Amino acid sequence: MRRILHALRNLVSRGRLERDLDDELRASFDLLVDEKIRGGMGPEIARRAAATELHIESVKEQVREVRAGSFVETLAQDVRYGMRLLRRNPLFALTAALSLAIGIGATTAVFTVANGLLLSVPSGVAEPSGLVDIARVEPGEFGVNPIPYANYLAVRQSAKTLEGVFGYELNLEPVSLRAETSSERIFASFVTLNYFDVLGVRPAAGRLFGRGDVEVAGGSPIVVLSDALWQRRFNRDATVVGKTFTFNGYPLTVAGVADERFRGTSILAPDVWIPAVMMQSLQPDSPVNFSAANGPVNWQLMVGARLGPGVSRSQAAAEIQAIGAELERNSPNKLAVDISAGSAVVSAARTMVWTVTPSSRIPAGLRLAAAGFIGLLLALVSIVLVIACANLTGVLLARATVRQREIALRIAIGAARARLVRQLLTETILLFVLGGIAGIVLARVISTLVMGLLPAFPMPVNLSMPLDGRVLAFSLVVSLIAALVSGFAPASRSSRADVVAALKDDAHAPVDTLRLRNAFVAGQVAFSILLVMTAAILTRGLGRVTSVDRGFDPQHVETASIDLTMAGYGAANGAGATRQLVQSLRALPGVQHATLADRAPGPGGMSLGGLTVPGVTPPRGEYFFANTTIVDADYFATLGIPAIAGRDFTADDRPNSTPVAILGESAARRFFPGKDAVGQTIFTTSIGPFGSGQQSPLTIVGVVRDVQFGGPGNSAPMNMYVPLLQHYRSTVTILAKTTSGRTILGDIRAVVASVSPNLPVFDAQPLERQLSGPVETQLRIAAAVAGGVGLIGLLLAAVGIYGVTAYAVTRRTREIGIRLSLGATRAAVVGMVLRQGMRLVAIGSAIGLLLGAGAGVLLSGARFGVPPPDAAMFIGVAMLFALVGLAACYVPARRATRIGAMEALRYE
């Protein structure tokens, strides 16, 4: 502490200390002069002898070096000197900082995404570090396994290490909000009543759910608005608190508005929060059942908690794992769904482990998959940073050759090697500071571009990417490490300069320095080829996925969704409204076919339950599963799905008629091998922990071609279709195929308004625009990022090749001039220059192609449908870099042919 205080005093009183040092040395000098005069010397000779003996400036420097706080002083000197050098070479500083900004900005942008999705806790909550997520996961598998409400209650009552446990539904539920004379479709999150209490969210107006609310079915008819909905719909009117509005036709009173910073606990951003005890009131058709004693006994939910005071996460994890193991052992029905060979079957229970993890916006079962994808992007952009650092290292090595006389002079007058290394590293760090600042700004732009590659989401999401202290610290650490790695080799070699050789007029860079610079350029080429190869592999994979025949034709098909409950329709009168709607759509000019379905075709799906086929045993377990779509007549004609056997649904397939279904061809072959499926009967069974086990027959009336959304090589799923008239849904999607290809979304809105003015249309867009599945989206983002950084790497590699070749020509100017004077042809000189540059391209290309082959092995697989690189890709990439290398070497080679004998002899 005393030394720190001395250092602070020395830094603050530096001027006074310098004056005191001058006075002390002047007094010492005068005493020494007087001593020599007394010894018989004359005044002038005595002064010269005293000056030679005392070395005043050297003594001053030694005093400064041992003074407390001297490191800060010398660092400030190094920074000032480095800034002067950069001001003298603005072009070098600008180009170096720009290349570094691209590398640092790209890595920071991807880390910003990772930070926002995986590392950031929900905003607007109290003490977020104490929040954790509780999840059931299957070791080694991806996926989300919600926790039954009864198990949630058991955890809440049994856990001693947790201060509070809350639950919320994974997905948002669309509900209709009717206020005054207008209706709007919004998204609600059903949560437990202690949700806001445990999170510590503050209200912006009114109150939130609390202990005073009743936790029984229908006992708390209240709602909390999000700040976004409060502003958009009610213009932040505080009097909305206490008013009652209808949600799905049911009256709920607005209790309050959540803090504007709070947007939920997951990546989804709800418009309102509704108590789970009101779920059955708002969704009478929901499979969730309520009991007065146990609440929503068959509700599956995500669970979060707050650690108790002084409790570590590991302590809570040990307790929850023990509680979870006991709950799994006592589970009344331990069935699990297993996907195998394109079909889903029910098998024996899987081994489920209960975990406690830091709170995150991504569910625990999906974090590893998300982290893997973000890791791929981070690896791609990090290669650009490596190339930029290698490029800068090569430039610094070249500058070290130019500055070797300066370095030699510093060594000659006594500069220590460590001091020189520190000075040179400081100059490099300044470049990285400039690049890092520009990179942070660029990261915001890149993050926006990456977000722009995402498809439209069917529900509101919270994709905020905060530029917080974690992101700034990451950028600072990356910049510092890259600066030290890039600058150490040039600084180390410069500090070992040969003083005598460096002070000669014809001094050149040492051979090992040139070899090191050539190695960095070859490395740039290798990593650039790796990026280009990765981009080509991912682009081919994307093309392969998008070109797969999905089994239907999405061209010229317009889609729009409606929720009949928003206009007050129920099961009794909703079917008539849909009949009127379809007939009006089919009467529109230019409409070839029109139909309704529970959803537009796309990845994912639903099931009516376990399927039993008389006489056919599933490969494993007790039941088959099929991806079931609820459709109206003319669905297959609208999407161009060919019929293989049987008939389409008709108006005669009414609720009181025989239940029927249509199978995809894969399901028909699996259920009825060697038989005609039409006319056969299968049975659906309600299964699961809360299923009744009741069987219902379905008569097969048709077979159609398979529809699939997996990548190439994936087996087609087992598809089944049931008629909308027999399975009423209030939320339906309109599909209309036009003959001319012109958009008719305006006409669709007009037809819906003619059915009911209070029936809003949402998600209106062409079908082709919404067919991007998760695999296609990931490939599109990865291919775009790889292509962008590959182009940047290609340009940086070209700059590196040009720089090395140009320097080689400059270094050999005298030799080239003499060769030309002695009769060497210009073609021979060009060949000599090209051989030197292209040798680096060849070495780097060989290494890069090997790395690209390895990347192809890692990326290829059934999950993405990415094919491994073939010979054509290797040859194409090699030719591309050969052309780039020739272009980069052309200007130096051309300049070499214009060197004259007199110019060469006068050079140096």
Residue pairs with C-beta under 8 A, 6 or more apart in sequence:
3 68
4 68
6 68
6 69
7 68
7 69
7 72
8 69
10 17
10 67
10 68
10 69
10 70
11 69
11 72
11 73
14 73
17 67
21 60
21 63
25 54
25 56
25 59
25 60
28 54
29 50
29 51
29 54
29 56
32 50
32 53
32 54
33 43
33 46
33 47
33 50
36 45
36 46
36 49
36 50
37 43
37 46
41 49
58 414
64 70
64 73
65 74
74 419
74 422
75 426
78 422
78 423
78 426
78 427
79 426
79 430
81 423
81 427
82 423
82 426
82 427
82 430
83 430
85 427
86 92
86 93
86 427
86 430
86 431
87 93
92 395
92 399
93 431
93 434
96 392
96 395
96 431
96 435
97 431
97 434
97 435
97 438
98 435
98 438
99 388
99 391
99 392
99 435
99 796
99 799
100 385
100 388
100 389
100 392
100 431
100 432
100 434
100 435
100 436
100 438
100 439
100 479
100 482
101 434
101 435
101 436
101 438
101 439
101 442
102 384
102 388
102 439
102 442
102 792
103 381
103 384
103 385
103 386
103 387
103 388
103 389
103 435
103 439
103 482
104 385
104 432
104 435
104 436
104 438
104 439
104 440
104 442
104 443
104 475
104 478
104 479
104 482
105 438
105 439
105 440
105 441
105 442
105 443
105 445
105 446
106 381
106 384
106 385
106 439
106 442
106 443
106 446
106 789
107 378
107 381
107 382
107 384
107 385
107 439
107 478
108 439
108 440
108 443
108 471
108 474
108 475
108 478
109 381
109 442
109 443
109 444
109 446
109 447
109 450
110 374
110 377
110 378
110 381
110 450
110 785
111 378
111 471
111 474
111 475
112 443
112 447
112 465
112 466
112 467
112 471
113 374
113 377
113 447
113 450
113 465
114 371
114 374
114 378
115 465
115 466
115 468
115 470
115 471
115 474
116 361
116 463
116 464
116 465
116 466
117 267
117 360
117 361
117 362
117 370
117 374
118 360
118 361
118 362
118 367
118 370
118 371
118 374
119 360
119 470
120 360
120 361
120 466
120 468
121 128
121 129
121 131
121 358
121 359
121 360
122 128
122 131
122 199
122 262
122 263
122 264
122 265
122 359
122 361
123 261
123 262
123 263
123 466
124 201
124 202
124 258
124 259
124 260
124 261
124 262
124 263
125 131
125 199
125 200
125 201
125 262
126 199
126 200
126 201
127 200
127 306
128 359
130 163
130 306
130 307
131 199
131 304
131 305
131 306
131 307
131 358
131 359
132 304
132 305
132 306
132 307
132 313
132 316
132 356
132 357
132 358
132 359
133 302
133 303
133 304
133 305
133 356
133 357
133 358
133 359
133 360
133 363
133 364
134 147
134 155
134 165
134 303
134 304
134 305
134 320
134 354
134 355
134 356
135 144
135 145
135 147
135 302
135 303
135 354
135 355
135 357
135 363
135 364
135 365
136 145
136 146
136 147
136 324
136 352
136 353
136 354
136 355
137 145
137 352
137 353
137 355
137 364
137 365
138 145
138 350
138 351
138 352
138 353
139 351
139 353
141 350
141 365
142 365
142 366
142 368
142 369
143 365
143 366
144 170
144 302
144 363
144 364
144 365
144 366
145 352
145 365
146 170
146 300
146 301
146 302
147 155
147 167
147 300
147 301
147 302
147 303
148 298
148 299
148 300
148 689
148 690
149 167
149 276
149 294
149 295
149 296
149 297
149 298
149 299
149 300
149 301
150 294
150 297
151 324
151 327
152 165
152 167
152 192
152 301
152 303
153 294
153 295
154 323
154 327
155 162
155 165
155 303
155 305
155 320
155 323
155 324
156 165
158 323
159 165
159 305
159 316
159 319
159 320
159 323
160 308
160 319
161 307
161 308
161 311
161 315
161 316
161 319
162 305
162 306
162 307
162 308
162 311
162 316
163 198
163 305
163 306
163 307
163 308
163 309
164 194
164 197
164 198
164 305
164 306
165 194
165 198
165 303
165 304
165 305
166 191
166 192
166 194
166 195
166 197
166 198
166 199
166 303
166 304
166 305
167 191
167 192
167 195
167 276
167 301
167 302
167 303
167 304
168 189
168 190
168 191
168 192
168 195
168 265
168 266
168 301
168 302
168 304
169 189
169 190
169 191
169 276
169 299
169 300
169 301
169 302
170 266
170 300
170 301
170 302
170 363
171 268
171 459
172 187
172 188
172 189
172 268
172 270
172 459
172 460
173 187
173 188
173 189
173 190
173 283
174 185
174 186
174 187
174 188
174 459
174 563
174 731
175 185
175 186
175 187
175 188
175 247
175 248
175 272
175 274
175 282
175 565
176 183
176 184
176 185
176 186
176 246
176 247
176 248
176 249
176 563
176 565
176 566
177 183
177 184
177 185
177 186
177 233
177 245
177 246
177 247
177 271
177 272
178 184
178 245
178 246
178 247
178 249
178 566
178 758
179 233
179 234
179 245
182 758
183 566
183 567
183 758
183 759
183 760
184 233
184 566
184 760
185 563
185 566
185 760
185 762
186 229
186 271
186 272
187 268
187 270
187 271
187 272
187 459
187 460
188 223
188 247
188 270
188 271
188 272
188 273
188 274
188 282
189 264
189 268
189 270
189 272
189 273
189 274
190 273
190 274
190 275
190 276
190 278
190 279
190 299
191 209
191 273
191 274
191 275
191 276
192 215
192 275
192 276
192 301
193 209
193 210
193 211
193 213
193 215
193 220
193 275
193 276
193 277
194 209
194 211
195 209
195 273
196 208
196 209
196 210
196 224
196 258
196 273
197 208
197 209
197 210
197 211
198 304
198 305
198 306
199 262
199 265
199 304
199 306
200 306
201 208
201 258
201 259
201 262
202 259
203 224
203 256
203 257
203 258
203 259
204 227
204 230
204 256
204 257
204 258
204 259
204 260
205 230
205 238
205 240
205 241
205 256
205 257
206 241
206 242
206 254
206 255
206 256
206 257
207 255
207 256
208 224
208 255
208 256
208 258
209 220
209 222
209 224
209 255
209 273
209 275
213 219
213 220
213 222
213 275
214 220
214 277
215 275
215 277
215 295
216 277
216 292
216 295
217 277
217 280
217 281
217 290
217 291
217 292
217 295
217 296
218 277
218 278
218 280
218 281
218 290
219 277
220 275
220 277
220 278
221 250
221 251
221 252
221 253
221 278
221 281
222 252
222 253
222 254
222 255
222 275
223 245
223 247
223 252
223 253
223 254
223 255
223 272
223 273
223 274
224 254
224 255
224 256
224 257
224 258
224 272
224 273
224 274
225 234
225 240
225 254
225 256
225 257
225 258
225 271
225 272
226 257
226 258
226 262
226 263
226 269
226 270
226 271
226 272
226 273
227 257
227 258
227 259
227 260
227 262
228 263
228 269
228 271
229 271
229 272
230 236
230 240
230 257
234 240
240 254
240 257
241 254
241 255
241 256
241 257
242 253
242 254
243 253
243 254
244 251
244 252
244 253
244 254
245 251
245 252
245 254
246 252
247 272
247 274
247 282
248 282
248 283
248 565
249 565
249 568
249 570
250 278
250 281
250 282
252 274
252 278
258 273
263 269
263 462
263 464
264 270
264 462
265 302
265 304
265 359
265 361
266 302
266 361
266 362
266 363
266 462
267 361
267 362
267 461
267 462
267 463
268 459
268 460
268 461
268 462
269 460
269 461
269 462
270 460
271 460
274 282
276 295
276 296
276 299
276 301
277 290
277 295
277 296
279 286
279 288
279 290
279 296
279 299
280 286
280 288
280 289
280 290
280 296
285 571
285 730
287 298
287 690
288 296
288 298
288 299
289 296
289 297
289 298
289 690
290 296
290 297
291 297
297 690
298 689
298 690
302 363
304 359
305 316
305 356
307 313
307 316
308 316
313 356
313 358
316 356
317 355
317 356
320 354
320 355
320 356
321 353
321 354
321 355
321 356
323 354
324 352
324 353
324 354
325 354
327 354
328 334
328 349
328 352
328 354
331 349
331 689
332 689
333 688
333 689
333 691
334 348
334 349
335 346
335 347
335 348
335 349
335 621
335 622
335 687
335 688
336 346
336 347
336 348
336 349
336 350
337 344
337 345
337 346
337 347
337 625
338 344
338 345
338 346
338 347
338 620
338 621
340 619
340 620
341 619
341 715
342 666
342 714
342 715
342 716
342 717
342 718
343 618
343 619
343 624
343 625
343 626
343 667
343 670
343 717
343 718
344 607
344 624
344 625
344 626
344 718
345 618
345 619
345 620
345 621
345 623
345 624
345 625
346 610
346 618
346 621
346 622
346 623
346 625
346 687
347 620
347 621
348 621
355 364
357 364
357 367
360 367
361 462
362 370
373 778
373 782
376 782
377 781
377 782
377 785
380 531
380 534
380 782
380 785
380 786
380 789
381 785
381 789
383 527
383 530
383 531
383 789
383 793
384 531
384 789
384 792
384 793
384 796
385 478
385 482
386 523
386 527
387 524
387 527
387 528
387 792
387 793
387 796
387 797
388 796
389 482
389 485
389 486
390 486
390 520
390 521
390 523
390 524
390 527
390 800
391 520
391 524
391 796
391 799
391 800
392 428
392 431
392 486
393 486
393 487
393 489
393 490
393 517
393 520
394 517
394 520
394 521
394 524
394 800
394 803
394 804
395 803
396 428
396 486
396 487
396 490
397 489
397 490
397 493
397 509
397 513
397 516
397 517
397 520
398 509
398 517
398 803
398 807
399 490
400 407
400 490
400 493
400 494
400 509
400 513
401 508
401 509
401 513
403 494
404 494
404 497
404 502
404 507
404 509
405 502
405 503
405 507
407 420
407 494
407 495
407 497
407 502
408 497
408 498
408 499
408 502
408 503
409 503
410 420
411 417
411 420
411 495
411 497
411 499
412 499
412 503
417 495
417 496
420 491
420 494
420 495
421 488
421 491
421 492
421 495
424 487
424 490
424 491
424 494
424 495
425 483
425 484
425 487
425 488
425 491
427 487
428 483
428 484
428 486
428 487
428 490
428 491
429 480
429 483
429 484
429 487
431 483
432 479
432 480
432 482
432 483
432 486
433 479
435 479
436 475
436 476
436 478
436 479
439 475
439 479
440 467
440 471
440 472
440 475
443 467
443 471
443 475
444 467
447 465
450 781
450 785
451 463
451 465
453 777
453 780
453 781
453 784
454 463
454 777
454 781
455 769
455 770
455 772
455 777
456 765
456 769
456 770
458 763
489 516
493 510
493 512
493 513
493 516
501 507
505 908
506 908
508 811
509 811
517 804
518 804
518 840
520 800
521 797
521 800
521 801
521 803
521 804
521 840
521 844
522 840
522 843
522 844
522 847
523 844
523 847
524 793
524 796
524 797
524 800
524 844
525 797
525 800
525 801
525 840
525 841
525 843
525 844
525 845
525 847
525 848
525 881
525 885
526 844
526 845
526 847
526 848
526 851
527 793
527 848
527 851
528 790
528 793
528 794
528 796
528 797
528 844
528 848
528 881
529 844
529 845
529 847
529 848
529 849
529 851
529 852
529 877
529 881
530 848
530 851
530 852
530 855
531 786
531 789
531 790
531 793
531 794
532 790
532 793
532 794
532 852
532 877
532 880
532 881
533 848
533 849
533 851
533 852
533 853
533 855
533 856
533 869
533 873
533 877
534 786
534 790
534 852
534 855
534 859
535 783
535 786
535 787
535 790
536 869
536 873
536 876
536 877
537 852
537 855
537 856
537 859
537 860
537 866
537 867
537 868
537 869
537 873
538 779
538 782
538 783
538 786
538 859
538 866
539 783
539 787
540 866
540 867
540 873
541 711
541 779
541 783
541 859
541 864
541 865
541 866
541 867
542 776
542 779
542 780
542 783
544 711
544 712
544 865
544 866
544 867
545 711
545 712
545 775
545 776
545 779
545 864
545 865
546 776
548 708
548 711
548 712
548 865
550 601
550 707
550 708
550 709
550 771
551 641
551 705
551 706
551 707
551 708
551 716
552 601
552 639
552 640
552 641
552 707
553 639
553 640
554 601
554 639
554 766
554 767
554 768
554 771
555 741
555 768
556 737
556 738
556 739
556 740
556 741
557 638
557 639
557 735
557 736
557 737
557 738
557 766
557 767
557 768
558 734
558 735
558 736
558 737
558 738
558 743
558 744
558 745
558 748
558 764
558 765
558 766
558 767
559 600
559 733
559 734
559 735
559 736
559 763
559 764
559 765
559 766
559 767
559 770
560 733
560 734
560 745
560 748
560 749
560 752
560 761
560 762
560 763
560 764
560 765
561 731
561 732
561 733
561 734
561 761
561 762
561 763
561 764
562 581
562 731
562 732
562 734
562 752
562 759
562 760
562 761
562 762
563 730
563 731
563 759
563 760
563 762
564 570
564 574
564 577
564 578
564 730
564 731
564 732
564 759
565 730
565 731
566 758
566 759
566 760
567 577
567 756
567 758
567 759
568 758
569 577
569 730
569 756
570 730
571 728
571 730
574 728
574 730
575 725
575 728
577 755
577 756
578 596
578 632
578 724
578 732
580 755
581 596
581 734
581 751
581 752
581 755
582 594
582 595
582 596
582 632
584 751
584 754
584 755
585 591
585 594
585 734
585 736
585 748
585 751
586 593
586 594
586 634
588 594
588 736
588 744
588 747
588 751
590 738
590 739
590 740
590 742
590 744
591 736
591 737
591 738
591 739
591 744
592 737
592 738
592 739
593 634
593 637
593 638
593 736
593 737
594 634
594 638
594 734
594 735
594 736
594 737
595 631
595 632
595 633
595 634
595 635
595 637
595 638
595 734
595 735
596 631
596 632
596 635
596 724
596 732
596 733
596 734
596 735
597 629
597 630
597 631
597 632
597 635
597 724
597 732
597 733
597 735
598 606
598 629
598 630
598 631
598 724
598 729
598 731
598 732
598 733
599 629
599 733
600 733
600 735
600 767
600 770
601 629
601 639
601 707
601 767
601 771
602 709
602 770
602 771
602 773
603 709
603 773
603 774
603 775
605 627
605 628
605 629
605 717
606 627
606 628
607 625
607 626
607 627
607 628
608 626
608 628
608 684
608 720
608 722
609 623
609 684
609 685
609 686
609 687
609 691
610 622
610 623
610 624
610 625
610 684
610 685
610 687
611 623
611 624
611 625
611 626
611 671
611 682
611 683
611 684
611 685
611 720
612 623
612 624
612 682
612 683
612 684
612 685
612 695
613 624
613 671
613 672
613 682
613 683
614 681
614 682
614 683
616 670
616 671
616 672
616 673
618 624
623 685
623 687
624 670
624 671
624 718
625 718
626 663
626 667
626 717
626 718
626 719
626 720
627 717
627 718
627 719
627 720
628 719
628 720
628 721
628 722
629 719
629 720
629 721
629 722
630 721
630 722
630 723
630 724
630 727
630 729
631 649
631 721
631 722
631 723
631 724
632 649
632 723
632 724
632 725
633 648
633 649
633 650
633 651
633 723
634 648
635 641
635 648
635 649
635 721
635 735
636 642
636 643
636 648
636 704
637 648
638 735
638 736
638 737
639 735
639 737
640 737
641 704
641 705
641 707
642 704
642 705
643 702
643 703
643 704
643 705
644 665
644 668
644 703
644 704
644 705
645 668
645 676
645 677
645 678
645 702
645 703
646 662
646 677
646 678
646 700
646 701
646 702
646 703
647 701
647 702
648 662
648 702
649 660
649 662
649 701
649 721
649 723
649 725
651 725
653 660
653 723
653 725
653 726
654 725
654 726
655 725
655 726
655 728
657 726
658 699
659 696
659 697
659 698
659 699
659 722
659 726
660 698
660 699
660 700
660 701
660 722
660 723
660 726
661 682
661 698
661 699
661 700
661 701
661 720
661 721
661 722
662 700
662 701
662 702
662 703
662 704
662 720
662 721
662 722
663 671
663 677
663 700
663 702
663 703
663 704
663 718
663 719
663 720
663 721
664 703
664 704
664 705
664 706
664 707
664 716
664 717
664 718
664 719
664 720
665 703
665 704
665 705
665 706
665 716
666 706
666 715
666 716
666 717
666 718
666 719
667 718
667 719
667 720
668 677
668 700
668 703
670 718
671 677
671 680
671 682
672 680
677 700
677 703
678 700
678 701
678 702
678 703
679 699
679 700
679 701
680 699
680 700
681 697
681 698
681 699
681 700
682 697
682 698
682 700
683 695
683 696
683 697
683 698
684 695
684 696
684 698
685 691
685 693
685 694
685 695
685 696
686 692
686 693
686 694
687 693
698 722
704 719
704 721
706 716
706 717
706 719
707 716
707 719
708 714
708 716
708 717
709 771
709 773
710 716
710 717
710 775
710 865
711 775
711 862
711 863
711 864
711 865
712 865
713 862
713 865
714 862
714 865
724 732
733 763
734 748
734 752
735 767
736 744
736 748
738 744
743 766
745 764
745 765
748 761
748 764
749 761
749 764
752 759
752 761
753 759
763 770
772 780
775 863
775 864
775 865
778 864
779 864
779 866
794 880
794 881
794 884
797 844
797 881
797 884
798 884
798 885
798 887
798 888
799 888
801 837
801 840
801 841
801 884
801 885
801 888
801 889
802 888
802 889
802 891
802 892
804 837
804 840
805 833
805 836
805 837
805 888
805 889
805 892
805 893
806 891
806 892
806 895
808 833
808 836
808 837
808 892
809 816
809 833
809 892
809 893
809 895
809 896
813 899
813 903
813 904
813 907
813 908
814 904
814 905
814 907
814 908
815 904
816 829
816 832
816 896
816 899
816 904
817 899
817 900
817 901
817 903
817 904
817 905
817 907
818 901
818 904
819 828
819 829
820 826
820 829
820 897
820 899
820 900
820 901
821 901
821 904
826 897
829 893
829 896
829 897
830 893
830 894
830 896
830 897
832 896
833 889
833 892
833 893
833 896
834 886
834 889
834 893
837 885
837 888
837 889
837 892
837 893
838 882
838 885
838 886
838 889
840 885
841 881
841 882
841 884
841 885
844 881
845 878
845 881
845 882
848 877
848 881
849 874
849 877
849 878
852 869
852 874
852 877
853 869
853 874
856 868
856 869
857 868
859 866
860 866
860 867
860 868
